[in-house]
Amino acid sequence: MGQNRPKIVVVGSSNMDLVVKSPRIPAKGETILGGDFIMTPGGKGANQAVAAAKLGAEVYFVAKLGDDIFGRQSLNNFKTEGVRTEYVVQTKEAPSGVALITVDDAGDNVIVVAPGANLKLSPEDVKKSQPVIASSGAVAAQLEVPLETVEFAARLANDAGVPFILDPAPAQKLSTEFLQMVDVLTPNETEAEILTGIKVTDEKTALVAAKDLLQRGVKAVILTMGAQGYLLATKDAAEFAASVKVDAVDATAAGDAFTGSLGVGLAQGKTLRDAALFANHVAALSVMKMGAQSSMPDAEQVENFMKQKSAQGVNDEKA
């Protein structure tokens, strides 16, 4: 990406995922013997930051970790992945965030998250990053840290004229005042339903939900629908795009891959339509490998993948 290396800021969560493979999910009060144990970095904010860094962006992560072994491992991982950590703070007031995950043979899972230090990330912590927010090409955030902290980040981005992208997960009701600060909202079907009360099952209901969010002040909505694709809607137009067909192995961090790479696309100066198309391909590549951060592709892989899919499309049209 050379001299035009895009710069983005991610404000959000970092967890350590503790995963146990098990033949089945145990019943209440039951103890069973599991299989493999995997410890891997996670958290929606960290996943998005790593996704963007792997694509060649200069990424500043604003987060709070515990002063413990998980916090140190996460910091080392960010540095390995090329994520800037000047605004990643360690605290003695709470342990690092942890997700306890059991995955059965069918791929279904149950997850319990102990947010820990994520809930200590404050507006004051974000305020320190104001210079890099003001000079960035996009700011991305999620809802795994306190809402007042996310709102403050949105305000700083708005004041600087920097696009603010919100991945509203885990979903909760959001005020109109906050939604008016969001340039791009990226809910999935479930999150869109929680935000609007409208059950999203197809293109028609997706459009109804998106229009509701637009009327409440969001500038643009990209409603992701898994294998069905996504709806991109603004007050001027709406367009549905099909998903990129791949053999999916693990969709754990597809949404994070989409949001992180969307930020990169916008910071590169792409139109929202082109940035969403780019993010769609990044997310598709991410589901072809196991893991969250480990499944994120680099820029060369995405470029080759997009060329391959474009050529397939041309050949399909000729057939």
Salt bridges, closest charged atoms under 4 A:
GLU30 OE2 - ARG24 NH2 2.50
GLU58 OE2 - ARG84 NH1 2.82
ASP67 OD1 - ARG72 NH1 3.76
ASP67 OD2 - LYS92 NZ 2.52
GLU86 OE2 - ARG84 NH2 2.53
ASP125 OD2 - LYS64 NZ 2.91
ASP167 OD2 - LYS44 NZ 3.28
ASP212 OD2 - ARG216 NH1 3.40
ASP236 OD1 - LYS235 NZ 3.55
GLU239 OE1 - ARG273 NE 2.87
ASP256 OD1 - LYS44 NZ 2.66
GLU303 OE2 - LYS307 NZ 3.46
